[in-house]
Every structure is written in structure tokens, then in C-alpha cells.
Amino acid sequence: MNELMLSSYSAGLDSHLKGYGIFLSDAQRMTLLEHLMLVFDKNREMNLTRIDTMEHGLILHILDSLLLLPCLDHLGYKHENYFVDLGTGAGFPGIPLAIATGMSGLLIDSVGKKAHAVEGFIHTLSLSGQLSAKGIRAEDLARRKAGAFDYVSARAVAELPVLVEYASPLLRKSGCLVSAKANIQDNELEAADKTAYLCGMKRVSREIFELPDGLGHREVIAYRKTARACVELPRKNGMAKHRPLFLGARQGD
């Protein structure tokens, strides 16, 4: 891609971001664009994304990832905080969040080849001192690094109650899960709140956005770790999805 096209995409990204009160430097935007181009290039070898144009990638990958940033601002993140990105896929939202905030992070995916690809992106982008990637399940990570993280990020990974259960054992006291979802039904939110109570967490914010060009509705929801969980976490792999905690509590399990 020539310099003129890159400059045009950078300006377009800047316009999109400013529309949501997000302000980044030229260097940050260029690194975000480089990441997106690396993803598109790698996508010829393996399935990382269904998005195949820069115009849509600016919105549906970069902007969509950075919609978590206003929530992190409200929660009072610090540059020295440490986060884990669950189900990172092609490195979203983890890599954009790291570029925008300066936080260090671990990007995980249960699919090892995706995590390996992301590790390559991190190296190419000269972010190896700040980020790393690992092929591991959230439950297994919690057994190895319980309470190690200030923030857990997730974008379109799983149902909200599942994410709450995944996040709780990973978070330090007062740490937060920040999750982006396309649509939240009332029953999913109610289930997540009930799960949060059992996991020692509490919902602290819910922000709603509409993406540009009619490309979708987004909600960013945050839960804070406020107490010890009432149940032993993490549970066995897969139980968060297949045997929800709040159903067990309701049935007296």
C-alpha cells in the first residue's frame, strides 16, 4: 500500500475515532493500520476474519476494539496496569487497546494457531516488550495466574455470564471485566448479573454505541471484582458455558 493511501486511511480512522471522543497520535494510528494489514495478509493462509476491506476493517476491527477505551477511561486505568484479552482471534481488541493505552497485556485464544499468528503480529509491530500471546483456555490460565490481572477484555467471544465467570478468578480485587457485545438481550444481562453476584463481581457500567455507516450496534459492559467468589473458581473446562452458575443456584445445586 502506497504512502498516499495509508495517509488517507489514517485520516479516515482519525475522523471515526474523534466521533467517539478517542484521540490518538499519527504514530498510533499508523501502527493500528499496520496491524490490520498484517491480519489481512495472514488471512490468505488461515481464517482470521471475514472482513476483507480496509474501509470495513477500520470500523469493524479498529474502531470496534477501541470503543472499550472510553469505558477504561471511566474506570481509571493506568499505563502500568496489566490486562488479559480473552479469545483474541486476530489480536482484537487486545493489540489496539495496548497501542492506545500503553498497558501491558497477555492475549489468549484457545486455538493455538491463532495465538501463534498474533505472537507474530506482536513481534512485527515491535510490541514484544509490552504484549505476548498464548494458546490457552481462560480456565487453564486462571489456574496458573489467579488474580494476576487488572483488566480482562473481550469482544464477541461468549455469552456475558460465561465471560463474567471466566474473568472473576483472573482479576485482582477491584479489577474489571470490560466486554463488547453486538446485542444484549435482557435475559442475558439478568443472567450475567446473577452470575456476577456468585463470582464476587458487580456491574458498574453499560455504554451503548452505534457504529458508523450503519455497520452495527455495540454495547460495552463492565463488571468490577468486589469480593471473593461464593463458589470455587475456575470450574472444570466448559462448565461455564454448559452448566451456568446462576441456573445451579436457582435449582439449589
ZIUR-V822875 format. One record per helix or strand of 3 or more residues. SS is the DSSP state (alpha for helix, beta for strand). FROM is the first residue (numbers start at 1). LEN is the number of residues. If there is no record, write none. Layout:
ss->SS from->FROM len->LEN
ss->SS from->FROM len->LEN
This chain:
ss->alpha from->3 len->16
ss->alpha from->26 len->17
ss->alpha from->54 len->13
ss->alpha from->68 len->8
ss->beta from->82 len->5
ss->alpha from->94 len->8
ss->beta from->104 len->6
ss->alpha from->112 len->13
ss->beta from->131 len->5
ss->alpha from->138 len->7
ss->beta from->149 len->7
ss->alpha from->160 len->9
ss->beta from->171 len->11
ss->alpha from->186 len->13
ss->beta from->201 len->10
ss->alpha from->212 len->3
ss->beta from->217 len->9
ss->alpha from->239 len->4
ss->alpha from->245 len->6
